[in-house]
Amino acid sequence: MVSREHKRAELHEKLQLLRSITNSHAVNKTTIIVDASKYIEELKQKVERLNQDISAAQTSNDQNALPMVAVETLEKGFLINVFSEKSCPGLLVSLLEAFEELGLNILEARVSCTDSFRLQAVGGENEEQSESIDAQVVKQAVLQAIKNWSEGTDQQE
């Protein structure tokens, strides 16, 4: 007899715990269990939505992982840094074409294109140019070259 009452007390205690976890206001066992099953379904839906959000965020990060660009003004020219955590086949050509269109002579450059992409270049203005260019113009040209390159690679995939 004590065993049966002990089991009943344990069951009651567990039902009260279930009731408090699921924020149920039910008093009978059946309704507490129904509320708990609804609560579990809600949690499953939340998990599914979170997984979809994570998946969407990862996809957009992969697609929007454009290289970072920094341009600094030097005494006679610019220091141009472009970095991406992933390899960017064809990007170097696009950047060099952009420099050429700007009339920027590359005086020194270091490039790495293995697992990541890194370009560090020192560029000077072509002395034949009548207009002077500033760091912001160089940065915009580099960003536009990256955008054009990115759109070209997206179409190829």
TADAPE-V421669 format. One record per run of one state. SS is the DSSP state (alpha for helix, beta for strand, coil for the rest). FROM is the first residue (numbers start at 1). TO is the last residue. If there is no record, write none. Layout:
BEGIN
SS FROM TO
SS FROM TO
END
This chain:
BEGIN
coil 1 1
alpha 2 21
coil 22 28
alpha 29 63
coil 64 67
beta 68 74
coil 75 76
beta 77 84
coil 85 90
alpha 91 102
coil 103 103
beta 104 112
coil 113 116
beta 117 125
coil 126 134
alpha 135 156
coil 157 157
END
